[in-house]
Amino acid sequence: MYDLSGQTALITGGSRGLGREIAEGLAEAGAALMLLARREQWLTPTLDEFRGRGFRCQGMVCDAAVPEQIEAAVARTMEIYGRIDILVNNAGISWGAPAETMALDKWRMVIDVNLTGAFLFCQAVAAR
């Protein structure tokens, strides 16, 4: 339906769940992928499967709450592919507690990944 040949997509939270599904769709349309995940044990199997299907993809461990890791991921994507055409800010976490009992440090952790991380990725990609 779409031809994304020659385009590069950076997907946060790209190793499983919705992020993986989005990545798969982008790869099927011809995009090269940079998959990011917080844990190597989630990332490696997805990369192996995607490469086995002939998708052009790379990946790295990255915590969307850590600005230095965000910058490193964007820099590495540029180093490998020379461009970022598509940014999917999919990384997100939750904390299983009712709002009235959630600890403030847990709330801040959720905000740092889900909102601040997305903002910082937008900044880093736009600066390229």
Backbone as XML, in Angstrom:
<?xml version="1.0"?>
<chain id="A" units="angstrom">
  <residue number="1" name="MET">
    <atom name="N" x="0.815" y="-1.189" z="0.000"/>
    <atom name="CA" x="0.000" y="0.000" z="0.000"/>
    <atom name="C" x="0.864" y="1.261" z="0.000"/>
  </residue>
  <residue number="2" name="TYR">
    <atom name="N" x="1.969" y="1.234" z="0.764"/>
    <atom name="CA" x="2.886" y="2.362" z="0.814"/>
    <atom name="C" x="4.272" y="1.880" z="0.436"/>
  </residue>
  <residue number="3" name="ASP">
    <atom name="N" x="5.034" y="2.751" z="-0.196"/>
    <atom name="CA" x="6.421" y="2.420" z="-0.511"/>
    <atom name="C" x="7.327" y="3.336" z="0.297"/>
  </residue>
  <residue number="4" name="LEU">
    <atom name="N" x="8.005" y="2.747" z="1.263"/>
    <atom name="CA" x="8.919" y="3.511" z="2.112"/>
    <atom name="C" x="10.372" y="3.166" z="1.813"/>
  </residue>
  <residue number="5" name="SER">
    <atom name="N" x="10.615" y="2.610" z="0.645"/>
    <atom name="CA" x="11.984" y="2.282" z="0.251"/>
    <atom name="C" x="12.854" y="3.527" z="0.320"/>
  </residue>
  <residue number="6" name="GLY">
    <atom name="N" x="14.051" y="3.360" z="0.874"/>
    <atom name="CA" x="14.975" y="4.479" z="1.002"/>
    <atom name="C" x="14.743" y="5.330" z="2.236"/>
  </residue>
  <residue number="7" name="GLN">
    <atom name="N" x="13.711" y="5.032" z="3.004"/>
    <atom name="CA" x="13.411" y="5.788" z="4.220"/>
    <atom name="C" x="13.932" y="5.026" z="5.433"/>
  </residue>
  <residue number="8" name="THR">
    <atom name="N" x="14.245" y="5.766" z="6.478"/>
    <atom name="CA" x="14.715" y="5.173" z="7.726"/>
    <atom name="C" x="13.747" y="5.525" z="8.845"/>
  </residue>
  <residue number="9" name="ALA">
    <atom name="N" x="13.389" y="4.506" z="9.625"/>
    <atom name="CA" x="12.478" y="4.701" z="10.758"/>
    <atom name="C" x="13.190" y="4.337" z="12.058"/>
  </residue>
  <residue number="10" name="LEU">
    <atom name="N" x="13.130" y="5.227" z="13.026"/>
    <atom name="CA" x="13.627" y="4.976" z="14.370"/>
    <atom name="C" x="12.403" y="4.739" z="15.244"/>
  </residue>
  <residue number="11" name="ILE">
    <atom name="N" x="12.356" y="3.567" z="15.889"/>
    <atom name="CA" x="11.192" y="3.190" z="16.679"/>
    <atom name="C" x="11.611" y="2.939" z="18.119"/>
  </residue>
  <residue number="12" name="THR">
    <atom name="N" x="11.135" y="3.762" z="19.042"/>
    <atom name="CA" x="11.393" y="3.523" z="20.459"/>
    <atom name="C" x="10.411" y="2.466" z="20.937"/>
  </residue>
  <residue number="13" name="GLY">
    <atom name="N" x="10.856" y="1.613" z="21.837"/>
    <atom name="CA" x="9.992" y="0.522" z="22.272"/>
    <atom name="C" x="9.657" y="-0.395" z="21.113"/>
  </residue>
  <residue number="14" name="GLY">
    <atom name="N" x="10.617" y="-0.582" z="20.211"/>
    <atom name="CA" x="10.359" y="-1.298" z="18.961"/>
    <atom name="C" x="10.540" y="-2.797" z="19.002"/>
  </residue>
  <residue number="15" name="SER">
    <atom name="N" x="10.839" y="-3.360" z="20.149"/>
    <atom name="CA" x="11.149" y="-4.786" z="20.194"/>
    <atom name="C" x="9.955" y="-5.675" z="20.518"/>
  </residue>
  <residue number="16" name="ARG">
    <atom name="N" x="8.868" y="-5.080" z="21.000"/>
    <atom name="CA" x="7.716" y="-5.913" z="21.355"/>
    <atom name="C" x="6.441" y="-5.081" z="21.349"/>
  </residue>
  <residue number="17" name="GLY">
    <atom name="N" x="5.327" y="-5.755" z="21.437"/>
    <atom name="CA" x="4.036" y="-5.076" z="21.503"/>
    <atom name="C" x="3.744" y="-4.224" z="20.288"/>
  </residue>
  <residue number="18" name="LEU">
    <atom name="N" x="3.088" y="-3.114" z="20.535"/>
    <atom name="CA" x="2.682" y="-2.212" z="19.465"/>
    <atom name="C" x="3.878" y="-1.675" z="18.679"/>
  </residue>
  <residue number="19" name="GLY">
    <atom name="N" x="4.971" y="-1.361" z="19.376"/>
    <atom name="CA" x="6.155" y="-0.867" z="18.679"/>
    <atom name="C" x="6.699" y="-1.864" z="17.675"/>
  </residue>
  <residue number="20" name="ARG">
    <atom name="N" x="6.707" y="-3.127" z="18.041"/>
    <atom name="CA" x="7.149" y="-4.195" z="17.135"/>
    <atom name="C" x="6.219" y="-4.296" z="15.929"/>
  </residue>
  <residue number="21" name="GLU">
    <atom name="N" x="4.923" y="-4.208" z="16.171"/>
    <atom name="CA" x="3.950" y="-4.277" z="15.080"/>
    <atom name="C" x="4.124" y="-3.105" z="14.114"/>
  </residue>
  <residue number="22" name="ILE">
    <atom name="N" x="4.334" y="-1.926" z="14.653"/>
    <atom name="CA" x="4.569" y="-0.751" z="13.806"/>
    <atom name="C" x="5.846" y="-0.944" z="13.005"/>
  </residue>
  <residue number="23" name="ALA">
    <atom name="N" x="6.901" y="-1.407" z="13.670"/>
    <atom name="CA" x="8.181" y="-1.644" z="12.985"/>
    <atom name="C" x="8.018" y="-2.648" z="11.848"/>
  </residue>
  <residue number="24" name="GLU">
    <atom name="N" x="7.301" y="-3.702" z="12.119"/>
    <atom name="CA" x="7.081" y="-4.726" z="11.098"/>
    <atom name="C" x="6.373" y="-4.139" z="9.879"/>
  </residue>
  <residue number="25" name="GLY">
    <atom name="N" x="5.347" y="-3.341" z="10.118"/>
    <atom name="CA" x="4.630" y="-2.704" z="9.018"/>
    <atom name="C" x="5.513" y="-1.768" z="8.216"/>
  </residue>
  <residue number="26" name="LEU">
    <atom name="N" x="6.336" y="-0.990" z="8.902"/>
    <atom name="CA" x="7.250" y="-0.075" z="8.208"/>
    <atom name="C" x="8.268" y="-0.852" z="7.380"/>
  </residue>
  <residue number="27" name="ALA">
    <atom name="N" x="8.792" y="-1.945" z="7.946"/>
    <atom name="CA" x="9.763" y="-2.767" z="7.212"/>
    <atom name="C" x="9.126" y="-3.433" z="6.001"/>
  </residue>
  <residue number="28" name="GLU">
    <atom name="N" x="7.906" y="-3.910" z="6.156"/>
    <atom name="CA" x="7.201" y="-4.526" z="5.025"/>
    <atom name="C" x="6.987" y="-3.521" z="3.895"/>
  </residue>
  <residue number="29" name="ALA">
    <atom name="N" x="6.881" y="-2.247" z="4.256"/>
    <atom name="CA" x="6.725" y="-1.189" z="3.254"/>
    <atom name="C" x="8.067" y="-0.727" z="2.699"/>
  </residue>
  <residue number="30" name="GLY">
    <atom name="N" x="9.179" y="-1.310" z="3.199"/>
    <atom name="CA" x="10.492" y="-1.024" z="2.627"/>
    <atom name="C" x="11.411" y="-0.154" z="3.454"/>
  </residue>
  <residue number="31" name="ALA">
    <atom name="N" x="10.963" y="0.319" z="4.604"/>
    <atom name="CA" x="11.812" y="1.191" z="5.426"/>
    <atom name="C" x="12.921" y="0.392" z="6.101"/>
  </residue>
  <residue number="32" name="ALA">
    <atom name="N" x="14.068" y="1.027" z="6.270"/>
    <atom name="CA" x="15.140" y="0.500" z="7.120"/>
    <atom name="C" x="14.799" y="0.896" z="8.548"/>
  </residue>
  <residue number="33" name="LEU">
    <atom name="N" x="15.125" y="0.029" z="9.495"/>
    <atom name="CA" x="14.714" y="0.246" z="10.879"/>
    <atom name="C" x="15.887" y="0.397" z="11.830"/>
  </residue>
  <residue number="34" name="MET">
    <atom name="N" x="15.691" y="1.248" z="12.838"/>
    <atom name="CA" x="16.519" y="1.263" z="14.036"/>
    <atom name="C" x="15.552" y="1.022" z="15.183"/>
  </residue>
  <residue number="35" name="LEU">
    <atom name="N" x="15.653" y="-0.173" z="15.777"/>
    <atom name="CA" x="14.785" y="-0.537" z="16.885"/>
    <atom name="C" x="15.488" y="-0.236" z="18.197"/>
  </residue>
  <residue number="36" name="LEU">
    <atom name="N" x="14.773" y="0.385" z="19.109"/>
    <atom name="CA" x="15.308" y="0.688" z="20.431"/>
    <atom name="C" x="14.469" y="-0.017" z="21.483"/>
  </residue>
  <residue number="37" name="ALA">
    <atom name="N" x="15.150" y="-0.532" z="22.500"/>
    <atom name="CA" x="14.474" y="-1.205" z="23.603"/>
    <atom name="C" x="15.288" y="-1.012" z="24.871"/>
  </residue>
  <residue number="38" name="ARG">
    <atom name="N" x="14.617" y="-1.092" z="26.007"/>
    <atom name="CA" x="15.319" y="-0.964" z="27.292"/>
    <atom name="C" x="16.105" y="-2.208" z="27.651"/>
  </residue>
  <residue number="39" name="ARG">
    <atom name="N" x="15.712" y="-3.343" z="27.111"/>
    <atom name="CA" x="16.350" y="-4.596" z="27.509"/>
    <atom name="C" x="16.824" y="-5.396" z="26.298"/>
  </residue>
  <residue number="40" name="GLU">
    <atom name="N" x="18.071" y="-5.807" z="26.375"/>
    <atom name="CA" x="18.680" y="-6.604" z="25.309"/>
    <atom name="C" x="17.894" y="-7.887" z="25.048"/>
  </residue>
  <residue number="41" name="GLN">
    <atom name="N" x="17.384" y="-8.513" z="26.111"/>
    <atom name="CA" x="16.686" y="-9.783" z="25.937"/>
    <atom name="C" x="15.378" y="-9.629" z="25.165"/>
  </residue>
  <residue number="42" name="TRP">
    <atom name="N" x="14.836" y="-8.422" z="25.067"/>
    <atom name="CA" x="13.667" y="-8.173" z="24.228"/>
    <atom name="C" x="14.101" y="-7.807" z="22.814"/>
  </residue>
  <residue number="43" name="LEU">
    <atom name="N" x="15.207" y="-7.104" z="22.702"/>
    <atom name="CA" x="15.663" y="-6.574" z="21.422"/>
    <atom name="C" x="16.220" y="-7.649" z="20.494"/>
  </residue>
  <residue number="44" name="THR">
    <atom name="N" x="17.123" y="-8.464" z="20.998"/>
    <atom name="CA" x="17.835" y="-9.424" z="20.147"/>
    <atom name="C" x="16.910" y="-10.379" z="19.396"/>
  </residue>
  <residue number="45" name="PRO">
    <atom name="N" x="15.923" y="-10.999" z="20.042"/>
    <atom name="CA" x="15.059" y="-11.909" z="19.281"/>
    <atom name="C" x="14.291" y="-11.215" z="18.153"/>
  </residue>
  <residue number="46" name="THR">
    <atom name="N" x="13.859" y="-9.985" z="18.396"/>
    <atom name="CA" x="13.142" y="-9.251" z="17.353"/>
    <atom name="C" x="14.065" y="-8.932" z="16.191"/>
  </residue>
  <residue number="47" name="LEU">
    <atom name="N" x="15.279" y="-8.467" z="16.492"/>
    <atom name="CA" x="16.246" y="-8.197" z="15.424"/>
    <atom name="C" x="16.539" y="-9.460" z="14.626"/>
  </residue>
  <residue number="48" name="ASP">
    <atom name="N" x="16.756" y="-10.572" z="15.312"/>
    <atom name="CA" x="17.050" y="-11.835" z="14.618"/>
    <atom name="C" x="15.897" y="-12.243" z="13.709"/>
  </residue>
  <residue number="49" name="GLU">
    <atom name="N" x="14.682" y="-12.142" z="14.217"/>
    <atom name="CA" x="13.526" y="-12.509" z="13.398"/>
    <atom name="C" x="13.387" y="-11.592" z="12.187"/>
  </residue>
  <residue number="50" name="PHE">
    <atom name="N" x="13.474" y="-10.296" z="12.415"/>
    <atom name="CA" x="13.321" y="-9.341" z="11.318"/>
    <atom name="C" x="14.409" y="-9.525" z="10.263"/>
  </residue>
  <residue number="51" name="ARG">
    <atom name="N" x="15.631" y="-9.710" z="10.689"/>
    <atom name="CA" x="16.717" y="-9.932" z="9.729"/>
    <atom name="C" x="16.491" y="-11.228" z="8.957"/>
  </residue>
  <residue number="52" name="GLY">
    <atom name="N" x="15.994" y="-12.248" z="9.648"/>
    <atom name="CA" x="15.681" y="-13.514" z="9.003"/>
    <atom name="C" x="14.605" y="-13.375" z="7.941"/>
  </residue>
  <residue number="53" name="ARG">
    <atom name="N" x="13.774" y="-12.391" z="8.073"/>
    <atom name="CA" x="12.726" y="-12.117" z="7.076"/>
    <atom name="C" x="13.207" y="-11.165" z="5.989"/>
  </residue>
  <residue number="54" name="GLY">
    <atom name="N" x="14.488" y="-10.786" z="6.070"/>
    <atom name="CA" x="15.060" y="-9.932" z="5.040"/>
    <atom name="C" x="14.890" y="-8.446" z="5.273"/>
  </residue>
  <residue number="55" name="PHE">
    <atom name="N" x="14.420" y="-8.060" z="6.452"/>
    <atom name="CA" x="14.273" y="-6.639" z="6.754"/>
    <atom name="C" x="15.630" y="-6.035" z="7.067"/>
  </residue>
  <residue number="56" name="ARG">
    <atom name="N" x="15.835" y="-4.822" z="6.608"/>
    <atom name="CA" x="17.054" y="-4.084" z="6.944"/>
    <atom name="C" x="16.824" y="-3.430" z="8.296"/>
  </residue>
  <residue number="57" name="CYS">
    <atom name="N" x="17.525" y="-3.915" z="9.319"/>
    <atom name="CA" x="17.303" y="-3.360" z="10.652"/>
    <atom name="C" x="18.541" y="-3.467" z="11.521"/>
  </residue>
  <residue number="58" name="GLN">
    <atom name="N" x="18.644" y="-2.491" z="12.384"/>
    <atom name="CA" x="19.661" y="-2.429" z="13.418"/>
    <atom name="C" x="18.925" y="-2.143" z="14.718"/>
  </residue>
  <residue number="59" name="GLY">
    <atom name="N" x="19.636" y="-2.248" z="15.824"/>
    <atom name="CA" x="19.001" y="-1.963" z="17.093"/>
    <atom name="C" x="20.021" y="-1.641" z="18.154"/>
  </residue>
  <residue number="60" name="MET">
    <atom name="N" x="19.534" y="-1.067" z="19.223"/>
    <atom name="CA" x="20.389" y="-0.800" z="20.372"/>
    <atom name="C" x="19.531" y="-0.627" z="21.612"/>
  </residue>
  <residue number="61" name="VAL">
    <atom name="N" x="20.166" y="-0.872" z="22.735"/>
    <atom name="CA" x="19.510" y="-0.672" z="24.015"/>
    <atom name="C" x="19.482" y="0.822" z="24.303"/>
  </residue>
  <residue number="62" name="CYS">
    <atom name="N" x="18.313" y="1.304" z="24.719"/>
    <atom name="CA" x="18.159" y="2.734" z="24.998"/>
    <atom name="C" x="17.008" y="2.924" z="25.966"/>
  </residue>
  <residue number="63" name="ASP">
    <atom name="N" x="17.263" y="3.664" z="27.018"/>
    <atom name="CA" x="16.227" y="4.034" z="27.977"/>
    <atom name="C" x="15.762" y="5.445" z="27.622"/>
  </residue>
  <residue number="64" name="ALA">
    <atom name="N" x="14.501" y="5.569" z="27.262"/>
    <atom name="CA" x="13.958" y="6.856" z="26.819"/>
    <atom name="C" x="13.905" y="7.902" z="27.916"/>
  </residue>
  <residue number="65" name="ALA">
    <atom name="N" x="14.270" y="7.543" z="29.136"/>
    <atom name="CA" x="14.316" y="8.513" z="30.228"/>
    <atom name="C" x="15.716" y="9.072" z="30.442"/>
  </residue>
  <residue number="66" name="VAL">
    <atom name="N" x="16.678" y="8.630" z="29.634"/>
    <atom name="CA" x="18.073" y="9.020" z="29.833"/>
    <atom name="C" x="18.541" y="9.838" z="28.616"/>
  </residue>
  <residue number="67" name="PRO">
    <atom name="N" x="18.665" y="11.153" z="28.769"/>
    <atom name="CA" x="19.020" y="12.006" z="27.632"/>
    <atom name="C" x="20.280" y="11.567" z="26.880"/>
  </residue>
  <residue number="68" name="GLU">
    <atom name="N" x="21.299" y="11.114" z="27.586"/>
    <atom name="CA" x="22.539" y="10.698" z="26.916"/>
    <atom name="C" x="22.305" y="9.465" z="26.035"/>
  </residue>
  <residue number="69" name="GLN">
    <atom name="N" x="21.443" y="8.578" z="26.470"/>
    <atom name="CA" x="21.137" y="7.402" z="25.668"/>
    <atom name="C" x="20.302" y="7.768" z="24.449"/>
  </residue>
  <residue number="70" name="ILE">
    <atom name="N" x="19.438" y="8.737" z="24.599"/>
    <atom name="CA" x="18.643" y="9.228" z="23.463"/>
    <atom name="C" x="19.569" y="9.811" z="22.411"/>
  </residue>
  <residue number="71" name="GLU">
    <atom name="N" x="20.462" y="10.674" z="22.835"/>
    <atom name="CA" x="21.403" y="11.294" z="21.894"/>
    <atom name="C" x="22.267" y="10.239" z="21.216"/>
  </residue>
  <residue number="72" name="ALA">
    <atom name="N" x="22.729" y="9.248" z="21.969"/>
    <atom name="CA" x="23.548" y="8.182" z="21.392"/>
    <atom name="C" x="22.767" y="7.372" z="20.368"/>
  </residue>
  <residue number="73" name="ALA">
    <atom name="N" x="21.496" y="7.107" z="20.633"/>
    <atom name="CA" x="20.672" y="6.334" z="19.700"/>
    <atom name="C" x="20.444" y="7.090" z="18.398"/>
  </residue>
  <residue number="74" name="VAL">
    <atom name="N" x="20.168" y="8.372" z="18.509"/>
    <atom name="CA" x="19.964" y="9.182" z="17.309"/>
    <atom name="C" x="21.273" y="9.291" z="16.519"/>
  </residue>
  <residue number="75" name="ALA">
    <atom name="N" x="22.370" y="9.522" z="17.218"/>
    <atom name="CA" x="23.675" y="9.610" z="16.548"/>
    <atom name="C" x="24.029" y="8.303" z="15.849"/>
  </residue>
  <residue number="76" name="ARG">
    <atom name="N" x="23.770" y="7.181" z="16.507"/>
    <atom name="CA" x="24.071" y="5.877" z="15.906"/>
    <atom name="C" x="23.206" y="5.623" z="14.673"/>
  </residue>
  <residue number="77" name="THR">
    <atom name="N" x="21.945" y="6.004" z="14.736"/>
    <atom name="CA" x="21.066" y="5.855" z="13.580"/>
    <atom name="C" x="21.588" y="6.677" z="12.408"/>
  </residue>
  <residue number="78" name="MET">
    <atom name="N" x="22.007" y="7.894" z="12.675"/>
    <atom name="CA" x="22.564" y="8.746" z="11.621"/>
    <atom name="C" x="23.856" y="8.158" z="11.074"/>
  </residue>
  <residue number="79" name="GLU">
    <atom name="N" x="24.670" y="7.603" z="11.936"/>
    <atom name="CA" x="25.930" y="6.992" z="11.518"/>
    <atom name="C" x="25.672" y="5.809" z="10.581"/>
  </residue>
  <residue number="80" name="ILE">
    <atom name="N" x="24.698" y="4.992" z="10.916"/>
    <atom name="CA" x="24.407" y="3.795" z="10.120"/>
    <atom name="C" x="23.676" y="4.138" z="8.826"/>
  </residue>
  <residue number="81" name="TYR">
    <atom name="N" x="22.620" y="4.929" z="8.932"/>
    <atom name="CA" x="21.729" y="5.153" z="7.786"/>
    <atom name="C" x="21.872" y="6.522" z="7.128"/>
  </residue>
  <residue number="82" name="GLY">
    <atom name="N" x="22.447" y="7.484" z="7.860"/>
    <atom name="CA" x="22.621" y="8.812" z="7.286"/>
    <atom name="C" x="21.386" y="9.689" z="7.308"/>
  </residue>
  <residue number="83" name="ARG">
    <atom name="N" x="20.300" y="9.185" z="7.833"/>
    <atom name="CA" x="19.051" y="9.957" z="7.855"/>
    <atom name="C" x="18.050" y="9.309" z="8.798"/>
  </residue>
  <residue number="84" name="ILE">
    <atom name="N" x="17.099" y="10.108" z="9.246"/>
    <atom name="CA" x="15.935" y="9.608" z="9.977"/>
    <atom name="C" x="14.726" y="10.295" z="9.373"/>
  </residue>
  <residue number="85" name="ASP">
    <atom name="N" x="13.893" y="9.519" z="8.707"/>
    <atom name="CA" x="12.709" y="10.058" z="8.047"/>
    <atom name="C" x="11.452" y="9.902" z="8.894"/>
  </residue>
  <residue number="86" name="ILE">
    <atom name="N" x="11.445" y="8.856" z="9.708"/>
    <atom name="CA" x="10.264" y="8.523" z="10.497"/>
    <atom name="C" x="10.706" y="8.289" z="11.942"/>
  </residue>
  <residue number="87" name="LEU">
    <atom name="N" x="10.061" y="8.955" z="12.868"/>
    <atom name="CA" x="10.297" y="8.735" z="14.293"/>
    <atom name="C" x="8.999" y="8.240" z="14.905"/>
  </residue>
  <residue number="88" name="VAL">
    <atom name="N" x="9.056" y="7.067" z="15.521"/>
    <atom name="CA" x="7.897" y="6.523" z="16.228"/>
    <atom name="C" x="8.233" y="6.530" z="17.714"/>
  </residue>
  <residue number="89" name="ASN">
    <atom name="N" x="7.634" y="7.458" z="18.433"/>
    <atom name="CA" x="7.824" y="7.568" z="19.887"/>
    <atom name="C" x="6.831" y="6.629" z="20.563"/>
  </residue>
  <residue number="90" name="ASN">
    <atom name="N" x="7.214" y="5.366" z="20.628"/>
    <atom name="CA" x="6.328" y="4.346" z="21.166"/>
    <atom name="C" x="6.688" y="3.923" z="22.589"/>
  </residue>
  <residue number="91" name="ALA">
    <atom name="N" x="7.901" y="4.183" z="23.035"/>
    <atom name="CA" x="8.316" y="3.733" z="24.367"/>
    <atom name="C" x="7.387" y="4.294" z="25.423"/>
  </residue>
  <residue number="92" name="GLY">
    <atom name="N" x="7.003" y="3.438" z="26.335"/>
    <atom name="CA" x="6.140" y="3.881" z="27.415"/>
    <atom name="C" x="6.114" y="2.859" z="28.532"/>
  </residue>
  <residue number="93" name="ILE">
    <atom name="N" x="5.910" y="3.346" z="29.726"/>
    <atom name="CA" x="5.804" y="2.480" z="30.888"/>
    <atom name="C" x="4.577" y="2.890" z="31.690"/>
  </residue>
  <residue number="94" name="SER">
    <atom name="N" x="4.204" y="2.054" z="32.614"/>
    <atom name="CA" x="3.127" y="2.397" z="33.531"/>
    <atom name="C" x="3.512" y="1.885" z="34.910"/>
  </residue>
  <residue number="95" name="TRP">
    <atom name="N" x="2.798" y="2.349" z="35.892"/>
    <atom name="CA" x="3.037" y="1.874" z="37.245"/>
    <atom name="C" x="1.697" y="1.430" z="37.801"/>
  </residue>
  <residue number="96" name="GLY">
    <atom name="N" x="1.629" y="0.194" z="38.231"/>
    <atom name="CA" x="0.377" y="-0.410" z="38.658"/>
    <atom name="C" x="-0.085" y="0.000" z="40.036"/>
  </residue>
  <residue number="97" name="ALA">
    <atom name="N" x="-0.520" y="1.220" z="40.149"/>
    <atom name="CA" x="-1.056" y="1.685" z="41.431"/>
    <atom name="C" x="-2.131" y="2.734" z="41.152"/>
  </residue>
  <residue number="98" name="PRO">
    <atom name="N" x="-3.156" y="2.779" z="41.978"/>
    <atom name="CA" x="-4.146" y="3.843" z="41.831"/>
    <atom name="C" x="-3.477" y="5.211" z="42.029"/>
  </residue>
  <residue number="99" name="ALA">
    <atom name="N" x="-3.965" y="6.192" z="41.330"/>
    <atom name="CA" x="-3.369" y="7.530" z="41.399"/>
    <atom name="C" x="-3.266" y="8.039" z="42.835"/>
  </residue>
  <residue number="100" name="GLU">
    <atom name="N" x="-4.254" y="7.748" z="43.654"/>
    <atom name="CA" x="-4.241" y="8.283" z="45.014"/>
    <atom name="C" x="-3.188" y="7.645" z="45.914"/>
  </residue>
  <residue number="101" name="THR">
    <atom name="N" x="-2.615" y="6.517" z="45.489"/>
    <atom name="CA" x="-1.577" y="5.877" z="46.306"/>
    <atom name="C" x="-0.232" y="5.762" z="45.589"/>
  </residue>
  <residue number="102" name="MET">
    <atom name="N" x="-0.166" y="6.252" z="44.368"/>
    <atom name="CA" x="1.087" y="6.141" z="43.616"/>
    <atom name="C" x="2.154" y="7.043" z="44.222"/>
  </residue>
  <residue number="103" name="ALA">
    <atom name="N" x="3.325" y="6.475" z="44.432"/>
    <atom name="CA" x="4.449" y="7.244" z="44.967"/>
    <atom name="C" x="4.914" y="8.267" z="43.931"/>
  </residue>
  <residue number="104" name="LEU">
    <atom name="N" x="5.309" y="9.421" z="44.393"/>
    <atom name="CA" x="5.735" y="10.490" z="43.493"/>
    <atom name="C" x="6.913" y="10.065" z="42.629"/>
  </residue>
  <residue number="105" name="ASP">
    <atom name="N" x="7.863" y="9.311" z="43.159"/>
    <atom name="CA" x="9.008" y="8.880" z="42.345"/>
    <atom name="C" x="8.566" y="7.966" z="41.208"/>
  </residue>
  <residue number="106" name="LYS">
    <atom name="N" x="7.540" y="7.173" z="41.410"/>
    <atom name="CA" x="7.017" y="6.301" z="40.337"/>
    <atom name="C" x="6.300" y="7.136" z="39.279"/>
  </residue>
  <residue number="107" name="TRP">
    <atom name="N" x="5.551" y="8.133" z="39.726"/>
    <atom name="CA" x="4.891" y="9.053" z="38.793"/>
    <atom name="C" x="5.930" y="9.751" z="37.906"/>
  </residue>
  <residue number="108" name="ARG">
    <atom name="N" x="6.990" y="10.238" z="38.529"/>
    <atom name="CA" x="8.044" y="10.925" z="37.777"/>
    <atom name="C" x="8.728" y="9.987" z="36.789"/>
  </residue>
  <residue number="109" name="MET">
    <atom name="N" x="8.902" y="8.729" z="37.163"/>
    <atom name="CA" x="9.498" y="7.742" z="36.261"/>
    <atom name="C" x="8.619" y="7.567" z="35.005"/>
  </residue>
  <residue number="110" name="VAL">
    <atom name="N" x="7.316" y="7.463" z="35.199"/>
    <atom name="CA" x="6.384" y="7.332" z="34.079"/>
    <atom name="C" x="6.448" y="8.574" z="33.190"/>
  </residue>
  <residue number="111" name="ILE">
    <atom name="N" x="6.415" y="9.741" z="33.777"/>
    <atom name="CA" x="6.471" y="10.992" z="33.018"/>
    <atom name="C" x="7.793" y="11.119" z="32.266"/>
  </residue>
  <residue number="112" name="ASP">
    <atom name="N" x="8.897" y="10.734" z="32.908"/>
    <atom name="CA" x="10.208" y="10.830" z="32.258"/>
    <atom name="C" x="10.291" y="9.980" z="30.999"/>
  </residue>
  <residue number="113" name="VAL">
    <atom name="N" x="9.747" y="8.785" z="31.036"/>
    <atom name="CA" x="9.780" y="7.923" z="29.849"/>
    <atom name="C" x="8.712" y="8.337" z="28.845"/>
  </residue>
  <residue number="114" name="ASN">
    <atom name="N" x="7.472" y="8.431" z="29.280"/>
    <atom name="CA" x="6.353" y="8.600" z="28.370"/>
    <atom name="C" x="6.257" y="9.985" z="27.742"/>
  </residue>
  <residue number="115" name="LEU">
    <atom name="N" x="6.622" y="11.023" z="28.476"/>
    <atom name="CA" x="6.498" y="12.384" z="27.947"/>
    <atom name="C" x="7.845" y="13.031" z="27.658"/>
  </residue>
  <residue number="116" name="THR">
    <atom name="N" x="8.686" y="13.099" z="28.666"/>
    <atom name="CA" x="9.969" y="13.767" z="28.467"/>
    <atom name="C" x="10.815" y="13.028" z="27.441"/>
  </residue>
  <residue number="117" name="GLY">
    <atom name="N" x="10.806" y="11.722" z="27.485"/>
    <atom name="CA" x="11.561" y="10.940" z="26.502"/>
    <atom name="C" x="11.097" y="11.215" z="25.084"/>
  </residue>
  <residue number="118" name="ALA">
    <atom name="N" x="9.791" y="11.245" z="24.875"/>
    <atom name="CA" x="9.262" y="11.542" z="23.540"/>
    <atom name="C" x="9.687" y="12.939" z="23.086"/>
  </residue>
  <residue number="119" name="PHE">
    <atom name="N" x="9.608" y="13.905" z="23.980"/>
    <atom name="CA" x="10.032" y="15.270" z="23.672"/>
    <atom name="C" x="11.509" y="15.312" z="23.291"/>
  </residue>
  <residue number="120" name="LEU">
    <atom name="N" x="12.349" y="14.636" z="24.076"/>
    <atom name="CA" x="13.785" y="14.656" z="23.816"/>
    <atom name="C" x="14.146" y="13.951" z="22.511"/>
  </residue>
  <residue number="121" name="PHE">
    <atom name="N" x="13.433" y="12.877" z="22.196"/>
    <atom name="CA" x="13.666" y="12.231" z="20.902"/>
    <atom name="C" x="13.282" y="13.167" z="19.759"/>
  </residue>
  <residue number="122" name="CYS">
    <atom name="N" x="12.168" y="13.862" z="19.886"/>
    <atom name="CA" x="11.774" y="14.823" z="18.847"/>
    <atom name="C" x="12.837" y="15.896" z="18.681"/>
  </residue>
  <residue number="123" name="GLN">
    <atom name="N" x="13.331" y="16.415" z="19.768"/>
    <atom name="CA" x="14.380" y="17.434" z="19.709"/>
    <atom name="C" x="15.630" y="16.903" z="19.010"/>
  </residue>
  <residue number="124" name="ALA">
    <atom name="N" x="16.078" y="15.729" z="19.421"/>
    <atom name="CA" x="17.322" y="15.175" z="18.893"/>
    <atom name="C" x="17.213" y="14.857" z="17.410"/>
  </residue>
  <residue number="125" name="VAL">
    <atom name="N" x="16.084" y="14.321" z="16.997"/>
    <atom name="CA" x="15.900" y="13.999" z="15.575"/>
    <atom name="C" x="15.750" y="15.272" z="14.749"/>
  </residue>
  <residue number="126" name="ALA">
    <atom name="N" x="14.986" y="16.234" z="15.241"/>
    <atom name="CA" x="14.781" y="17.483" z="14.508"/>
    <atom name="C" x="16.070" y="18.265" z="14.327"/>
  </residue>
  <residue number="127" name="ALA">
    <atom name="N" x="16.990" y="18.117" z="15.258"/>
    <atom name="CA" x="18.261" y="18.840" z="15.177"/>
    <atom name="C" x="19.160" y="18.294" z="14.072"/>
  </residue>
  <residue number="128" name="ARG">
    <atom name="N" x="18.847" y="17.117" z="13.563"/>
    <atom name="CA" x="19.649" y="16.521" z="12.480"/>
    <atom name="C" x="19.196" y="17.072" z="11.183"/>
  </residue>
</chain>
